Amino acid sequence: MKAKEIREMTTEELSTRVKEEQEQISQLQFQHAIADLPNPLVLRHKRRFLAQLRTILRERQGQS
């Protein structure tokens, strides 16, 4: 998802998406601790996407 698409989301949608991504990351980290993931780069992409979501959410909160 591009930054432009993320910026088009509402603040509520962003908050919901952040929570979903956090849950997915924690599940992936747990799976990775137990056994190898088929593609461990998924964790990196998820973390970076979460950071992007949080950055845009904070930008909006700073403007308010």
Secondary structure, DSSP 8 states (H G I E B T S, - for coil): --HHHHHTS-HHHHHHHHHHHHHHHHHHHHHHHHS--S-THHHHHHHHHHHHHHHHHHHHHHH-
